[in-house]
Amino acid sequence: MSFFDRFASSAHDIAIDLGTVNTVIYVRGKGIVLNEPSVIALETRDGVRHVKVVGNDAKLMMGKTPANIQALRPLRDGVIADIEIAEQMLKHFIEKALGGSSRLRRRSNVVVCVPSSSTMVERRAIRDAASNAGALGVQLIEEPLAAAIGAGLPVTEPRGAMVIDIGGGTTEVAVLSLGGVAYSGSIRIGGDKMDDQIVSHIRRKHNMMIGEMTAERVKLAIGCAVAPQGKGIVMTVKGRDLVNGRPSEVEVTEAEIADALAEPVGQIIGAVRQALEQTPPELAADIIDEGITLTGGGALLRRMDQAIAEATGLSVRVAEDALICVAMGAGMAFEDRVYRGVLLVA
């Protein structure tokens, strides 16, 4: 039995979108079973660090922990920044996805999504993290290809399709055809960069410091890629006044947040334009008919599709279930033999 046949035979195969912001796990025959923040909280007792909580509970602790507890995000810019902590987080997620440690002992085959621009060293770190977390066999799939499969694009047909996957740490732009990547580009710009821009804007304009959790809430509530007419929605934001050091609150508008996000949105549009310039003419003709598909959490930024459509002159749509498209596509890749060629042996 070949590696691929063995891989296709396990009832406990799982696909993991190990994202900078969220980790999504797909289990064969069950679909998406876990979608939680890529955050782990470690508690130090007697000089030794222990895992306290992982995922949703750990995210609630960010910026609010006492001295003996750290809430950490072990991934940055789409790749593992701390492999030891990432392994612990991943082990807990796999255990939760499979229903407990007794089933984890049956060791599962795993497909892990990786950025198309990731280096061999970064891919090896992801492979090692999955292996040490209990995976029997590990395969990789490039994120834009997984996103396209999850979004229902005809990636195995001789037609060009363009997908833009805007994640927390990276934005992947790819043109796909015949089960492969005809062009791929990646920039280290995503939801995290947008949050940073909001923090910087409020500090600069309002002399107030806010945390990354507050910045994320502002982005979700009133963030947009195209400025509205007038001020738009107004939101109250709370933080620490940098002048007198006291807790404070200010009102921010949709228009000023759009201005704060103009730089990362412009960089994403620049990556899309570069991809279109590098696309072969026949595939470019197909993209006119197929349009561009947006996936990832960043695709849900209001009017992001409008901004890209205005910049390119092409039709742009946001994929259904954009947040979980990558994990869905990775899961479909090992469940459906038509996609077998897209998986890479780690």
C-alpha positions as CSV (number, residue, x, y, z in Angstrom):
1,M,0.0,0.0,0.0
2,S,1.4,3.4,-1.0
3,F,1.7,6.3,1.3
4,F,-1.2,8.0,-0.5
5,D,-3.4,5.0,-0.2
6,R,-2.6,4.5,3.4
7,F,-3.3,8.2,3.9
8,A,-6.7,7.9,2.3
9,S,-7.8,4.9,4.4
10,S,-7.9,6.3,7.9
11,A,-11.2,7.3,9.5
12,H,-9.4,9.7,11.7
13,D,-7.6,11.8,9.1
14,I,-7.7,15.5,9.9
15,A,-6.9,18.7,8.0
16,I,-5.6,21.7,9.9
17,D,-5.6,25.3,8.9
18,L,-3.0,26.5,11.4
19,G,-3.7,30.2,11.1
20,T,-2.1,33.2,12.7
21,V,-5.4,34.2,14.3
22,N,-7.5,31.0,14.2
23,T,-6.9,27.3,14.0
24,V,-9.6,25.3,12.1
25,I,-9.7,21.5,12.1
26,Y,-11.6,19.3,9.6
27,V,-12.1,15.6,10.4
28,R,-12.8,13.0,7.7
29,G,-16.5,12.3,7.5
30,K,-17.5,15.0,10.0
31,G,-16.4,18.3,8.4
32,I,-15.3,21.3,10.5
33,V,-15.2,20.2,14.2
34,L,-13.1,23.0,15.7
35,N,-12.6,26.7,15.0
36,E,-10.8,28.5,17.8
37,P,-8.2,31.3,18.3
38,S,-4.6,30.3,17.9
39,V,-3.9,31.4,21.5
40,I,-2.5,29.4,24.4
41,A,-2.3,30.5,28.1
42,L,0.7,29.2,30.1
43,E,0.8,29.3,33.9
44,T,4.2,29.2,35.7
45,R,4.2,27.1,38.9
46,D,7.4,26.4,40.8
47,G,9.5,27.6,37.9
48,V,7.8,25.3,35.4
49,R,5.3,26.4,32.7
50,H,2.1,24.4,32.3
51,V,-0.7,24.8,29.8
52,K,-3.7,26.5,31.5
53,V,-6.2,26.9,28.7
54,V,-6.1,27.0,24.9
55,G,-8.3,28.6,22.2
56,N,-11.4,30.7,23.1
57,D,-10.6,30.7,26.9
58,A,-7.0,31.8,26.3
59,K,-8.0,34.6,24.0
60,L,-10.2,36.1,26.7
61,M,-7.1,36.4,28.9
62,M,-5.0,38.4,26.4
63,G,-3.8,41.6,27.9
64,K,-5.5,40.8,31.3
65,T,-3.2,38.1,32.8
66,P,-1.3,38.3,36.2
67,A,2.4,37.9,36.4
68,N,2.4,34.1,36.5
69,I,0.2,33.6,33.4
70,Q,1.1,34.4,29.8
71,A,-1.4,34.4,27.0
72,L,0.6,33.8,23.8
73,R,0.1,33.5,20.1
74,P,2.8,31.1,18.8
75,L,2.2,32.0,15.1
76,R,3.2,35.2,13.5
77,D,2.8,36.2,9.8
78,G,1.4,32.8,8.9
79,V,4.3,30.8,10.3
80,I,5.4,29.3,13.6
81,A,7.3,31.7,15.8
82,D,7.7,29.4,18.8
83,I,7.6,25.7,17.8
84,E,7.5,24.3,21.4
85,I,4.5,26.3,22.3
86,A,2.8,25.7,18.9
87,E,3.2,21.9,19.5
88,Q,1.5,22.2,22.9
89,M,-1.4,24.2,21.4
90,L,-1.8,21.9,18.4
91,K,-1.8,18.8,20.6
92,H,-4.7,20.2,22.7
93,F,-6.6,21.2,19.5
94,I,-6.2,17.7,17.9
95,E,-7.2,16.0,21.2
96,K,-10.3,18.2,21.4
97,A,-11.1,17.7,17.7
98,L,-10.9,13.9,18.1
99,G,-12.9,13.7,21.2
100,G,-10.3,13.1,23.9
101,S,-6.9,11.5,24.6
102,S,-8.0,7.9,24.2
103,R,-8.7,8.5,20.5
104,L,-5.6,10.5,20.1
105,R,-3.6,7.4,20.8
106,R,-4.8,6.0,17.5
107,R,-2.5,8.6,15.8
108,S,-4.0,10.3,12.8
109,N,-2.8,11.3,9.4
110,V,-2.8,15.0,9.0
111,V,-2.9,17.6,6.2
112,V,-1.6,21.0,7.3
113,C,-2.1,24.2,5.2
114,V,1.0,26.3,4.6
115,P,1.6,29.7,3.0
116,S,2.8,29.4,-0.6
117,S,5.7,31.7,0.3
118,S,6.8,29.7,3.3
119,T,10.4,28.5,3.3
120,M,11.6,24.9,3.7
121,V,12.6,25.7,7.2
122,E,9.2,27.1,8.0
123,R,7.5,24.1,6.4
124,R,9.7,21.7,8.4
125,A,8.7,23.5,11.6
126,I,5.0,23.0,10.8
127,R,5.6,19.4,9.9
128,D,7.5,18.8,13.1
129,A,4.9,20.5,15.2
130,A,2.2,18.2,13.7
131,S,4.3,15.1,14.1
132,N,5.2,15.8,17.8
133,A,1.5,16.6,18.5
134,G,0.7,13.0,17.5
135,A,0.3,12.8,13.7
136,L,1.3,9.5,12.1
137,G,1.8,10.9,8.6
138,V,1.9,14.6,7.6
139,Q,1.2,16.1,4.3
140,L,1.1,19.8,3.3
141,I,-1.1,21.8,1.0
142,E,-0.6,25.4,-0.1
143,E,-3.2,27.7,1.4
144,P,-4.4,29.4,-1.8
145,L,-5.0,26.0,-3.4
146,A,-6.9,24.8,-0.4
147,A,-8.9,28.0,-0.3
148,A,-9.9,27.7,-3.9
149,I,-11.0,24.1,-3.4
150,G,-13.0,25.1,-0.3
151,A,-14.6,27.9,-2.3
152,G,-15.8,25.6,-5.0
153,L,-13.5,26.9,-7.8
154,P,-12.8,24.6,-10.7
155,V,-9.1,24.1,-9.8
156,T,-8.7,20.7,-11.7
157,E,-10.1,22.0,-15.0
158,P,-8.1,23.7,-17.8
159,R,-9.6,27.1,-16.7
160,G,-7.9,29.9,-14.9
161,A,-9.3,30.9,-11.5
162,M,-8.0,33.6,-9.1
163,V,-8.2,33.4,-5.4
164,I,-7.2,35.9,-2.7
165,D,-6.9,34.5,0.7
166,I,-6.6,37.3,3.3
167,G,-5.6,35.8,6.6
168,G,-4.4,37.1,9.9
169,G,-0.7,37.2,9.1
170,T,-0.5,36.9,5.3
171,T,-2.4,37.6,2.1
172,E,-2.0,34.9,-0.6
173,V,-2.8,35.7,-4.2
174,A,-2.9,32.8,-6.7
175,V,-3.9,31.9,-10.2
176,L,-4.9,28.3,-10.4
177,S,-5.4,25.8,-13.3
178,L,-5.3,22.0,-13.8
179,G,-4.8,21.3,-10.1
180,G,-1.7,23.5,-9.8
181,V,-0.6,27.0,-9.1
182,A,0.2,29.0,-12.3
183,Y,1.1,32.1,-10.3
184,S,1.3,32.7,-6.5
185,G,2.3,35.7,-4.5
186,S,2.3,36.3,-0.8
187,I,2.7,39.4,1.3
188,R,3.0,39.5,5.1
189,I,-0.1,41.7,5.4
190,G,-3.4,40.6,6.9
191,G,-5.8,41.1,9.8
192,D,-3.0,41.6,12.3
193,K,-1.5,44.5,10.3
194,M,-4.9,46.1,10.1
195,D,-5.2,45.9,13.9
196,D,-1.8,47.5,14.3
197,Q,-2.8,50.3,12.0
198,I,-5.9,51.0,14.1
199,V,-3.8,51.0,17.4
200,S,-1.4,53.5,15.8
201,H,-4.1,55.7,14.4
202,I,-5.9,56.0,17.8
203,R,-2.6,56.6,19.6
204,R,-1.6,59.3,17.1
205,K,-4.9,61.1,16.7
206,H,-6.5,60.7,20.1
207,N,-3.5,60.2,22.4
208,M,-5.0,57.0,23.7
209,M,-3.5,53.5,23.9
210,I,-5.7,50.5,23.2
211,G,-5.0,46.8,23.2
212,E,-5.0,44.5,20.2
213,M,-8.3,42.9,21.3
214,T,-10.0,46.4,21.3
215,A,-8.5,47.1,17.9
216,E,-9.9,43.9,16.5
217,R,-13.4,44.8,17.9
218,V,-13.1,48.2,16.2
219,K,-12.1,46.6,12.9
220,L,-15.1,44.2,13.0
221,A,-17.6,46.8,14.0
222,I,-16.7,49.8,11.8
223,G,-13.7,48.8,9.7
224,C,-14.1,49.2,5.9
225,A,-11.9,49.2,2.9
226,V,-13.7,52.1,1.1
227,A,-14.4,55.3,3.0
228,P,-18.1,56.1,3.4
229,Q,-19.8,59.4,2.5
230,G,-19.3,61.6,5.5
231,K,-18.3,60.2,8.9
232,G,-20.2,57.0,8.7
233,I,-20.8,54.9,11.9
234,V,-19.5,56.3,15.2
235,M,-18.2,54.0,17.9
236,T,-17.0,54.6,21.4
237,V,-13.5,53.1,22.2
238,K,-12.0,52.8,25.7
239,G,-8.4,52.7,26.6
240,R,-5.6,54.6,28.6
241,D,-5.1,58.3,28.1
242,L,-1.4,58.8,27.2
243,V,-1.4,62.4,28.6
244,N,-2.7,61.9,32.1
245,G,-2.4,58.1,32.4
246,R,-6.1,57.6,33.3
247,P,-8.7,55.3,31.7
248,S,-10.5,57.2,29.0
249,E,-12.8,56.8,26.1
250,V,-13.1,58.5,22.7
251,E,-15.4,58.4,19.7
252,V,-14.0,57.1,16.4
253,T,-15.7,57.2,13.1
254,E,-16.0,54.8,10.2
255,A,-14.3,57.3,7.9
256,E,-11.2,57.7,10.1
257,I,-10.8,53.9,10.5
258,A,-11.1,53.5,6.7
259,D,-8.2,56.0,6.5
260,A,-6.2,54.1,9.0
261,L,-6.7,50.9,7.0
262,A,-5.8,52.5,3.7
263,E,-2.2,51.4,3.7
264,P,-2.7,47.6,4.3
265,V,-5.7,47.6,1.9
266,G,-3.5,49.4,-0.7
267,Q,-0.8,46.8,-0.3
268,I,-3.2,44.0,-0.8
269,I,-4.5,45.7,-4.0
270,G,-0.9,46.1,-5.2
271,A,-0.3,42.4,-4.8
272,V,-3.5,41.6,-6.8
273,R,-2.4,44.0,-9.6
274,Q,1.1,42.4,-9.7
275,A,-0.5,38.9,-10.0
276,L,-2.7,40.0,-12.9
277,E,0.3,41.5,-14.6
278,Q,2.2,38.2,-14.3
279,T,-0.7,36.0,-15.4
280,P,-0.5,34.3,-18.8
281,P,-2.9,35.8,-21.4
282,E,-5.1,32.7,-21.8
283,L,-5.6,32.4,-18.0
284,A,-6.2,36.2,-17.8
285,A,-9.0,35.7,-20.3
286,D,-10.6,33.1,-18.0
287,I,-10.3,35.3,-15.0
288,I,-12.5,37.9,-16.8
289,D,-15.2,35.3,-17.0
290,E,-14.7,33.7,-13.6
291,G,-13.8,36.8,-11.7
292,I,-11.9,36.9,-8.4
293,T,-12.8,35.0,-5.2
294,L,-11.9,36.3,-1.8
295,T,-11.5,34.0,1.2
296,G,-10.1,34.3,4.7
297,G,-11.1,36.5,7.6
298,G,-9.8,39.6,5.9
299,A,-12.3,39.1,3.1
300,L,-15.1,39.9,5.5
301,L,-13.8,43.5,6.0
302,R,-16.6,45.6,4.7
303,R,-16.4,46.7,1.1
304,M,-13.1,44.9,0.5
305,D,-14.6,43.3,-2.6
306,Q,-15.7,46.7,-3.8
307,A,-12.2,48.1,-3.3
308,I,-10.6,45.3,-5.4
309,A,-13.3,45.4,-8.0
310,E,-12.7,49.2,-8.5
311,A,-9.0,48.7,-8.7
312,T,-9.0,45.8,-11.2
313,G,-12.2,46.3,-13.2
314,L,-13.1,42.6,-12.6
315,S,-16.0,41.1,-10.7
316,V,-15.1,40.1,-7.2
317,R,-17.1,37.8,-4.8
318,V,-16.6,36.8,-1.2
319,A,-16.7,33.0,-0.8
320,E,-19.4,31.5,1.2
321,D,-18.0,30.5,4.7
322,A,-14.8,32.5,3.9
323,L,-13.4,31.9,7.3
324,I,-13.2,28.1,7.0
325,C,-12.6,27.8,3.2
326,V,-8.9,26.8,3.7
327,A,-9.7,24.0,6.1
328,M,-12.6,22.8,4.1
329,G,-10.5,22.7,0.9
330,A,-7.7,20.8,2.7
331,G,-10.3,18.3,4.0
332,M,-11.8,17.8,0.5
333,A,-8.3,17.3,-0.9
334,F,-7.8,14.1,1.1
335,E,-11.4,12.9,0.9
336,D,-11.8,13.2,-2.9
337,R,-9.2,11.4,-5.1
338,V,-9.6,14.0,-7.9
339,Y,-7.5,16.4,-5.7
340,R,-4.9,13.8,-4.7
341,G,-2.2,15.5,-6.8
342,V,-2.4,18.8,-4.8
343,L,-1.1,17.2,-1.5
344,L,2.7,17.5,-0.8
345,V,4.6,14.9,1.2
346,A,6.2,16.8,4.1
